[in-house]
Amino acid sequence: MPKEVQTVTTFLESDGEILILLRSQHVRTFKGVWGAVSGMIDNGRNPDEQALVEIEEETGLDVTDI
């Protein structure tokens, strides 16, 4: 049976527009697919904490920007 992996997905909206990102060809899954900010929950973080980590990693925005 495959290992269960928990993930978070975050949609960022500004002035009625939603950010959609093109996934890199260098990631393990869903290469070249459009989607929201997402990632695996790791290091004992809760989903909200992990969402903030993914937002910063993928967009450069920090908690004060959102």
C-alpha positions as CSV (number, residue, x, y, z in Angstrom):
1,M,0.0,0.0,0.0
2,P,1.4,3.5,-0.9
3,K,2.6,5.7,1.9
4,E,0.1,8.4,2.9
5,V,1.3,12.0,2.4
6,Q,-0.4,15.0,3.8
7,T,-0.3,18.2,1.7
8,V,-1.6,21.8,1.8
9,T,-2.9,23.8,-1.1
10,T,-3.2,27.6,-0.8
11,F,-5.0,29.9,-3.2
12,L,-3.8,33.5,-3.1
13,E,-6.3,36.2,-4.2
14,S,-5.6,39.9,-4.7
15,D,-8.1,42.4,-6.2
16,G,-10.3,39.6,-7.5
17,E,-7.4,37.8,-9.2
18,I,-6.2,34.3,-8.1
19,L,-2.5,33.3,-8.4
20,I,-2.0,30.2,-10.5
21,L,1.6,28.9,-10.9
22,L,3.2,26.6,-13.5
23,R,5.0,23.7,-11.8
24,S,8.6,23.2,-12.7
25,Q,9.9,20.4,-14.8
26,H,12.3,19.7,-11.9
27,V,9.7,18.6,-9.3
28,R,8.8,15.0,-8.6
29,T,5.0,15.2,-9.3
30,F,2.7,17.1,-11.7
31,K,5.6,18.5,-13.8
32,G,4.5,21.4,-16.1
33,V,1.0,21.5,-14.6
34,W,-0.8,24.7,-13.5
35,G,-1.9,24.9,-9.9
36,A,-2.0,26.8,-6.6
37,V,0.8,27.0,-4.0
38,S,1.1,23.6,-2.5
39,G,3.5,21.2,-0.8
40,M,3.8,18.3,1.6
41,I,3.4,18.9,5.4
42,D,6.6,18.1,7.1
43,N,8.7,18.7,10.2
44,G,5.7,18.4,12.5
45,R,4.1,21.6,11.2
46,N,0.4,22.1,11.2
47,P,-1.3,22.9,7.9
48,D,-1.4,26.6,8.5
49,E,2.3,26.7,9.3
50,Q,3.2,24.6,6.2
51,A,1.0,26.8,4.0
52,L,3.0,29.9,5.1
53,V,6.3,28.0,4.4
54,E,5.1,27.0,0.9
55,I,3.9,30.5,0.1
56,E,7.3,32.0,1.0
57,E,9.3,29.3,-0.9
58,E,7.2,29.5,-4.0
59,T,6.4,33.2,-4.2
60,G,8.9,35.0,-2.0
61,L,6.0,36.6,0.0
62,D,6.2,36.4,3.7
63,V,3.5,36.5,6.3
64,T,3.5,40.3,6.4
65,D,2.8,40.4,2.7
66,I,-0.3,38.4,2.8
